[in-house]
Amino acid sequence: MKMVRGLLGMIALSWMTVATAQVQDIPGGPAVDQLNVTPGVTPISQEIHELHWMILIVCTVIFIGVFGVMLYSIVKHRKSKGYKAAKFDENLSIELAWTVIPFLIIVGMAIPATRTVVAMKDTTGADLTIKATGYQWKWGYEYLDGPATGVHFLSNLSTPQDQIDGKAPKSNTYLLEVDRPLVVPVDKKVRVVLTASDVIHSWMVPDFGVKQDAVPGYLRDTWFRAEKTGTYRGQCAELCGKNHAYMPIVVEVKSAEDYAQWVKDQKAAMASATEDPNKTWTKDELFAKGKEIFAANCVACHQANGQGIPGTFPALNGDKKYVLAPMKDQILTELNGHPGTAMAAFRDLLNDVQLAAVITYTRNAWDNAGQGPDPVVQPSDVKALR
């Protein structure tokens, strides 16, 4: 088995092209010219890796055996050598052989594969449960139990727009980096409960051996136990719309001590970030805060210049239906979204202060310049319509 595996590995390596000096492995992601599945850092991913090798070796042996016999028969028993084809209707021994042997091979592969699939679906006894929600196009995480209970945040792509537009050199984590990664402790069974708010997404981290669809209106779960600290990367693996390629997954696996410190920092940050929706904010305060929120949550669809994408996402610059109109309809749109479109409901994603800030920003940015009614929207206005 080891000898055959080594031979196949050498064959695979011979097919690889030489990587250029500019190409680098992605930390926690695929390697340059990687052909095989990753061994990963979880028991499940390692079992998948072993199954892959086992089945590849079995298929290779069958291929060599079947085509070897065919080639031998063609060369050694060809008509030019005087051989004549045998004529017979049935042969019980051959029929039994080509029925029983494939059956035994399939059973031999099915038993370990079934054992691994059953283990993949066993989410009982988890040390930590996290809810992951797919949005167009970002991931939201909420810690449902454990020391980080109540911690929740959105995880957005953080690759600079200049890199995406080809105006700056691309980093080796291009399109696989986020502003806020999911953080978990090492050597703990982490259960991930998945759903989606709009269309079907898929949470996939190859190093964990995890790929689970997130379906609107349903809760599905998976799990992993990372045995090594580090940063691991994945992507949405379900075609989910225009920016499908722009919703990466980054998971930081920390030691128990570092995870405890992270939890402490998150609790402190949440406490300090608590904002009074009844406070009256100045226009400049709301505009500055709204600009940050727009860049993190809205720019992918409506563009940094507010022009949107014609035929797909409406322009906010000069929009007289919502932005340069009385505030009520825009607030309700932000809260409830537009069913049947990519406009998501933000009532559970952003608080009243954040919604008031981003609405105020759109009413005063670009050519809008506060020309419509209600140029400033206060958090209390959003709260009244929530």
Residue, then its C-alpha position, 0 to 999 in steps of 0.5 A: m500500500k505504501m509503495v503504491r501510494g509513493l508511486l502515485g505521489m511521484i506520478a502526481l508530482s511529475w505532472m505539476t508545473v513549476a511555480t513562479a516566484q510570485v506565487q505563494d501558498i495561501p496560509g490555511g488554504p490551498a497550496v501552489d499546484q496542489l492536486n490532492v485533497t488536503p490532510g487537514v487538521t481534524p479527524i474527519s479531514q484526515e479520514i477523508h484524505e485516507l479514503h481518497w488514497m485508498i479508493l484511488i489506489v483500488c481504482t488504479v489497480i483495477f485499471i491496470g489489471v483490466f486494461g493490462v489483460m485487454l492489451y495482452s489479449i489484443v497483442k498476443h492473440r491477434k488474428s495475424k498470429g493465427y488465433k481464432a476467437a473462442k465461441f461459447d455462450e456462458n461460463l459460470s466461473i467467469e460470471l461468478a467472478w465478475t459478479v462476486i469480485p466487484f461486489l467485494i471491492i464495493v463492500g470493502m470501500a463502502i464500510p470505511a466510507t460509511r463509517t466516516v459519513v456517519a461520524m461527519k453527521d454526529t454533532t452530539g456532545a459538542d463543546l461549543t455551538i455557533k450559528a452561521t448565517g449566509y447572506q448575499w454576500k457575507w457570513g454572520y456568526e452568533y455564539l449560542d453557548g459557552p463562555a462567548t454566549g451572545v457574541h455575534f458579528l458579521s464577517n465581510l471580505s476585507t480584500p481592498q477594492d484596488q486589488i479586485d480592480g487590478k490596480a494594486p498587487k494582489s496578496n497571497t490571501y486575495l479574496l480569502e481574507v475577512d475583517r472579522p474571522l470566526v474564532v474557536p478553541v483548539d481541540k474542542k468539538v465545535r458544532v456549526v448550525l447553518t441557515a441562510s437569509d436569502v438564497i442557498h449558500s454553503w459553508m466549506v473549510p477544506d482543512f476541517g473536512v466540512k462542507q454544509d449547505a445553508v438553506p433559507g428557512y432550515l437549520r442544518d448542522t455540522w461539526f469539526r474538532a481542530e487539533k492544531t492552532g492556526t488560521y484556516r480558510g474556505q469559501c461559500a461553495e454554492l453559486c449564490g449570486k453576483n458576488h458569490a466569489y466574495m464571501p470567504i470563510v476564515v476561522e482562527v483556531k486559538s489555544a484555550e488561553d488565547y480563546a479565553q482572552w478573545v472572549k474577554d475582549q469581545k465582551a468588553a467591546m460589546a459592552s462599550a459599543t452599546e449605543d443609546p437609540n434615544k440619543t440625538w446624534t449630529k449629522d457629522e457623527l451619523f455621516a462618518k459612522g454611516k460611511e463605515i457601515f456602507a463600506a462593510n455592508c452595502v458597497a458590493c451591490h450599490q457601489a462606492n459611488g452609489q450608482g449601483i449596477p444597472g438592471t440588477f442593483p438600483a442606484l442610490n445616487g439621485d434616487k427620488k423614490y427612497v433616498l431623496a424622499p421622506m424617510k419612512d419608506q427607506i427605513l422600512t426598506e432597510l428593516n425589512g428588505h425587498p422579498g424576491t430581490a437581493m435586498a436583505a432585511f437588516r433589522d437583525l443585522l444592524n442596530d437602530v444607530q447603525l441603520a440611522a447612520v447608513i441612511t443618513y450617509t446615503r442621503n448626504a453622500w455623492d450628488n444627494a448632498g442632503q437635498g431631499p426631505d429628512p436629510v438626517v435620520q435619528p436612531s429614534d426614527v428607526k426605533a419607532l418603525r422597527 
